[in-house]
């Protein structure tokens, strides 16, 4: 598991970037946490620097949008999804369980899972 920080370190509507085998962005959407690979699949831009709207993030470089729940792009210019990762919250501490890389496959995602639930 990758340590992200205290839950209070990620205000609603904000994101943080952590380092896994690749950079990972963790977003707080109305109290639910989602984690995706931080790099846009269209070009090398940091999605944690993008604009969050509902449960999607817009890449700051060319406006590609990705669904935080599935990693799927909503349309061009991005065509390839980003990986999603499980978020675990225990005693107010946030961790990410990094997904196993799979050639273009999107893994399941669950918003911030409370330990023991």
C-alpha positions in Angstrom: 0.0 0.0 0.0 1.1 3.5 -0.8 0.8 6.1 2.0 -1.1 9.2 0.8 -1.6 11.1 4.1 -4.3 12.1 6.5 -7.9 12.3 5.1 -7.9 16.0 6.2 -4.9 16.7 3.9 -7.2 16.2 0.9 -10.1 18.7 1.0 -13.3 18.2 -1.0 -12.7 19.2 -4.7 -8.9 18.8 -4.4 -6.3 16.2 -5.3 -2.8 15.1 -4.2 -0.1 13.3 -6.2 1.8 10.3 -4.8 4.5 8.1 -6.2 3.7 4.4 -6.9 5.5 2.6 -9.8 4.1 5.6 -11.7 2.7 8.9 -10.3 -0.9 8.4 -8.9 -3.5 11.2 -8.4 -5.9 10.9 -5.5 -9.1 13.0 -5.8 -11.7 13.9 -3.1 -15.1 14.1 -4.8 -17.7 15.1 -2.2 -16.0 13.0 0.5 -15.4 9.9 -1.8 -11.8 9.3 -2.7 -10.7 8.1 -6.1 -7.2 7.2 -7.4 -6.0 7.1 -11.0 -2.7 7.1 -12.8 -1.7 10.8 -12.8 -0.4 11.0 -16.4 -2.8 11.7 -19.2 -2.7 9.0 -21.8 -2.9 11.5 -24.6 0.2 13.4 -23.7 2.4 13.6 -20.6 0.4 16.0 -18.4 -0.4 15.7 -14.7 -4.1 15.0 -14.2 -3.7 16.1 -10.5 -3.2 19.6 -12.0 -6.4 19.3 -14.0 -9.9 20.5 -13.3 -12.3 18.4 -11.3 -16.0 18.4 -12.1 -18.4 15.9 -10.6 -16.6 12.5 -10.9 -14.3 13.5 -13.8 -11.0 15.3 -14.3 -10.1 17.4 -17.3 -6.5 17.3 -18.4 -4.8 20.7 -18.2 -3.0 20.3 -21.5 -5.6 19.4 -24.2 -8.9 19.1 -22.2 -9.2 15.3 -22.3 -11.6 14.2 -19.6 -11.4 10.9 -17.6 -14.0 9.3 -15.4 -12.4 8.8 -11.9 -14.5 5.7 -11.3 -13.5 3.8 -14.4 -10.5 5.6 -15.8 -12.3 5.8 -19.2 -11.8 9.0 -21.3 -15.0 10.7 -22.3 -13.8 11.5 -25.8 -10.9 12.8 -27.9 -8.1 13.6 -27.8 -7.5 10.8 -25.3 -8.5 7.3 -26.4 -6.8 5.1 -23.9 -8.1 4.8 -20.3 -5.9 5.5 -17.2 -5.6 2.8 -14.5 -7.7 3.1 -11.4 -6.6 2.1 -7.9 -8.3 1.2 -4.7 -8.3 3.8 -1.9 -8.3 2.5 1.7 -9.0 4.8 4.7 -8.2 3.5 8.2 -8.3 5.7 11.3 -8.3 8.9 9.1 -5.2 7.7 7.2 -5.4 7.3 3.4 -3.5 4.6 1.4 -3.7 3.5 -2.2 -3.5 -0.1 -3.3 -1.9 0.2 -6.7 -3.5 -1.9 -9.5 -1.5 -4.5 -11.3 -0.5 -3.1 -14.8 -2.6 -4.8 -17.5 -2.1 -4.0 -21.1 -4.7 -1.3 -21.5 -7.3 -3.1 -19.2 -9.1 -1.0 -16.7 -9.4 -2.4 -13.2 -12.4 -2.0 -10.9 -12.4 0.9 -8.6 -14.2 1.6 -5.4 -14.3 5.0 -3.8 -12.5 5.4 -0.4 -13.1 2.1 1.4 -13.2 2.3 5.1 -11.1 -0.5 6.7 -13.3 -3.2 8.1 -16.2 -2.5 5.8 
